[in-house]
Amino acid sequence: MKKICFVILLLVSCIGQGQTKEIAPNTVSVTGRAIVKRTITRYKAKVSLNMEQVYYSDPQCTSLETFKAKYFAKLDEKGIDSLEFKENKMEFLAYGYQRDGTVLELETTSLDKIKTLSQIKMPGISTTYQFKAEITEADYEKLLKEAFDNAHTNASKIGKVSNKKLGAIVSIVDNTVNQSIWNSHNYNYEEYATIYVTYRLD
């Protein structure tokens, strides 16, 4: 008798759950994109002074301090103040070279200064460059609106071909774009701001 009562209660519970369960609405999930256009605002140069090459090309340059003095003299000839550089000895040590050396870093808003620096050629000197590309807060808000409008257009097309009316937004996910990034000189790919939007289909 107890088993029969348990079975009846279980059936009643399942029927009740089936009656109260809501039917999931039809939805469509789309992607919206907008191309990111950045402005270069700063430049960074890293100058590596490597004594490993100098020992053979310039035997009279026997110490890192002498090497640095010669490089600073070249900077002075080009009108660049050596005091603008920050030394990063630890970065050079991380390279694992056998000989002594160091890394000098320069950050500036002047492209002309970077061009002038690139003209300095010396044995044992190698320079890499980076560019800071940014988008303003106002431009970022425009990007989000363009991406949202693109998502809405895509969803409307899907609704049209499926004979459904586009309803309310169910969810929005933003694939955040960094407003400020450092890139190497070969930055030439297209970058997009992307959002994912889910709509009801009525």
Backbone torsions as a table, in degrees:
resi	resn	phi	psi	omega
1	MET	NA	-39.9	179.4
2	LYS	-64.2	-38.9	179.8
3	LYS	-63.5	-41.2	180.0
4	ILE	-63.5	-43.9	178.7
5	CYS	-62.0	-39.8	-180.0
6	PHE	-64.5	-40.9	179.6
7	VAL	-65.1	-41.4	179.9
8	ILE	-63.6	-44.0	179.4
9	LEU	-63.0	-39.1	179.9
10	LEU	-65.0	-41.3	179.1
11	LEU	-65.6	-41.8	179.2
12	VAL	-63.2	-40.2	179.8
13	SER	-64.5	-43.5	-179.6
14	CYS	-65.5	-39.6	179.0
15	ILE	-64.4	-41.3	-180.0
16	GLY	-63.9	-41.1	178.9
17	GLN	-65.9	-38.0	-180.0
18	GLY	-66.5	-34.6	-179.4
19	GLN	-74.0	-31.4	-175.7
20	THR	-90.9	-13.1	-177.5
21	LYS	-69.3	128.8	-179.2
22	GLU	-82.1	145.0	176.7
23	ILE	-81.4	126.4	-178.5
24	ALA	-64.7	133.8	-178.9
25	PRO	-71.2	155.5	173.3
26	ASN	-70.2	134.7	179.6
27	THR	-135.0	162.9	173.2
28	VAL	-135.1	131.3	179.1
29	SER	-109.6	129.1	-176.0
30	VAL	-132.7	163.7	176.9
31	THR	-110.8	136.2	174.6
32	GLY	-117.6	138.1	-177.8
33	ARG	-132.3	152.8	173.8
34	ALA	-145.9	135.0	-177.1
35	ILE	-73.0	137.7	-178.0
36	VAL	-92.0	127.2	176.7
37	LYS	-117.3	111.4	-176.2
38	ARG	-100.7	161.1	175.8
39	THR	-117.2	130.3	177.4
40	ILE	-76.2	123.8	-174.6
41	THR	-115.7	-25.0	-179.0
42	ARG	-143.8	160.1	179.6
43	TYR	-130.1	146.2	179.5
44	LYS	-133.6	133.0	177.1
45	ALA	-121.3	134.9	174.4
46	LYS	-116.7	116.0	-177.2
47	VAL	-104.9	118.1	179.6
48	SER	-97.2	123.4	175.8
49	LEU	-104.3	111.8	-172.8
50	ASN	-116.3	109.6	-178.5
51	MET	-68.0	-16.8	-179.3
52	GLU	-59.5	-36.1	179.1
53	GLN	-85.0	-31.4	-176.0
54	VAL	-69.2	-32.7	-179.4
55	TYR	-56.1	-31.3	-177.4
56	TYR	-95.9	-34.9	-176.5
57	SER	-86.2	-26.3	-178.0
58	ASP	-141.9	78.9	-175.7
59	PRO	-58.8	-24.3	-179.6
60	GLN	-73.9	-17.2	178.3
61	CYS	-89.1	94.0	-170.7
62	THR	-99.9	-5.8	-179.0
63	SER	-140.6	158.9	179.1
64	LEU	-64.5	-36.5	-179.6
65	GLU	-64.3	-38.8	176.7
66	THR	-65.7	-41.4	178.6
67	PHE	-61.5	-45.9	179.3
68	LYS	-62.4	-40.9	-180.0
69	ALA	-61.7	-40.5	178.2
70	LYS	-65.6	-40.7	179.0
71	TYR	-67.0	-42.4	178.3
72	PHE	-62.4	-33.1	176.8
73	ALA	-64.8	-38.7	176.8
74	LYS	-65.1	-39.7	177.6
75	LEU	-61.5	-44.4	-179.2
76	ASP	-60.7	-39.4	178.1
77	GLU	-61.2	-31.6	-178.7
78	LYS	-91.7	0.8	178.4
79	GLY	80.6	23.1	178.5
80	ILE	-108.0	127.8	-178.0
81	ASP	-79.4	123.3	-179.4
82	SER	-65.1	-21.1	179.7
83	LEU	-69.2	-13.4	177.6
84	GLU	-75.4	-13.9	-177.4
85	PHE	-90.1	146.7	172.3
86	LYS	-111.9	133.8	-178.5
87	GLU	-90.3	136.8	179.4
88	ASN	-129.0	81.5	-176.3
89	LYS	-64.4	-37.3	-177.0
90	MET	-63.2	-35.3	179.3
91	GLU	-63.6	-40.4	178.7
92	PHE	-65.9	-40.6	179.4
93	LEU	-60.9	-32.2	179.9
94	ALA	-68.1	-20.1	179.2
95	TYR	-70.8	-23.7	176.9
96	GLY	80.1	24.8	178.0
97	TYR	-70.8	153.7	-179.8
98	GLN	-76.0	-35.2	-177.2
99	ARG	-94.0	174.1	-179.9
100	ASP	-75.6	163.0	178.9
101	GLY	173.7	-177.1	178.8
102	THR	-162.0	172.5	176.9
103	VAL	-123.9	130.7	176.1
104	LEU	-110.3	132.4	-176.9
105	GLU	-115.7	135.6	176.8
106	LEU	-128.0	128.6	175.4
107	GLU	-122.2	130.2	-173.7
108	THR	-152.1	162.0	173.2
109	THR	-96.4	-2.3	-174.3
110	SER	-95.9	112.4	174.9
111	LEU	-67.7	-34.9	178.8
112	ASP	-60.6	-38.1	179.8
113	LYS	-66.3	-39.5	178.1
114	ILE	-65.5	-40.3	178.1
115	LYS	-63.7	-41.7	178.5
116	THR	-63.8	-42.7	179.6
117	LEU	-60.6	-37.1	-178.2
118	SER	-67.6	-15.6	-179.6
119	GLN	-81.9	-12.3	-178.6
120	ILE	-81.3	115.3	-179.1
121	LYS	-118.3	123.3	178.2
122	MET	-145.9	145.5	172.5
123	PRO	-59.6	136.6	179.5
124	GLY	88.0	-1.5	-179.3
125	ILE	-109.1	128.4	172.0
126	SER	-135.3	137.4	-174.5
127	THR	-127.4	134.3	174.0
128	THR	-116.9	152.8	-174.5
129	TYR	-127.9	147.4	173.9
130	GLN	-134.2	156.5	-177.8
131	PHE	-129.5	130.7	179.1
132	LYS	-89.6	115.8	-178.5
133	ALA	-109.2	129.7	-174.0
134	GLU	-132.0	160.1	168.6
135	ILE	-129.1	141.2	-178.2
136	THR	-76.4	165.2	177.8
137	GLU	-60.2	-40.3	179.8
138	ALA	-64.2	-42.5	179.2
139	ASP	-67.1	-33.7	179.1
140	TYR	-66.5	-39.8	177.5
141	GLU	-64.2	-37.3	176.4
142	LYS	-64.5	-39.2	178.3
143	LEU	-60.4	-45.1	-179.8
144	LEU	-62.1	-40.5	179.2
145	LYS	-65.6	-42.1	178.6
146	GLU	-62.8	-41.8	179.6
147	ALA	-66.2	-40.1	177.9
148	PHE	-65.2	-44.0	178.5
149	ASP	-60.5	-38.5	178.3
150	ASN	-65.3	-39.7	177.9
151	ALA	-65.0	-41.6	179.6
152	HIS	-63.4	-41.7	177.9
153	THR	-61.4	-44.6	-179.8
154	ASN	-63.9	-41.3	179.4
155	ALA	-66.4	-39.1	179.6
156	SER	-62.5	-38.6	178.7
157	LYS	-64.4	-42.3	179.3
158	ILE	-66.0	-41.4	177.7
159	GLY	-61.2	-38.3	-178.8
160	LYS	-65.8	-46.8	-177.8
161	VAL	-72.0	-20.4	179.1
162	SER	-99.2	7.1	179.2
163	ASN	57.0	40.4	177.5
164	LYS	-122.4	151.2	177.3
165	LYS	-93.8	133.4	-179.6
166	LEU	-69.8	126.5	-177.3
167	GLY	-105.1	-151.2	-176.2
168	ALA	-71.9	159.6	176.9
169	ILE	-76.3	132.4	177.5
170	VAL	-92.9	-42.1	-179.5
171	SER	-158.6	154.5	174.6
172	ILE	-134.8	130.7	176.2
173	VAL	-122.4	126.6	-178.4
174	ASP	-101.7	124.1	173.0
175	ASN	-87.9	92.3	-168.1
176	THR	-57.1	136.0	176.0
177	VAL	-101.0	129.9	175.8
178	ASN	-67.3	128.3	-178.0
179	GLN	-77.4	-16.4	-179.8
180	SER	-141.3	123.1	179.2
181	ILE	-140.2	151.8	173.7
182	TRP	-101.1	131.7	-179.4
183	ASN	-127.4	157.0	171.7
184	SER	-78.3	173.7	-174.2
185	HIS	-65.5	-17.7	-177.5
186	ASN	-92.5	26.5	177.0
187	TYR	-71.2	102.6	-176.8
188	ASN	-144.5	18.2	-179.7
189	TYR	-97.2	158.8	179.2
190	GLU	-83.9	131.1	-179.2
191	GLU	-112.8	139.5	-177.4
192	TYR	-124.1	144.0	166.8
193	ALA	-88.7	131.5	-173.1
194	THR	-128.5	137.2	171.5
195	ILE	-132.2	154.6	-179.7
196	TYR	-120.0	123.3	-175.1
197	VAL	-124.6	136.2	175.7
198	THR	-114.4	128.0	179.7
199	TYR	-115.1	153.6	167.5
200	ARG	-76.6	148.4	172.1
201	LEU	-115.1	114.3	-177.5
202	ASP	-94.8	NA	NA
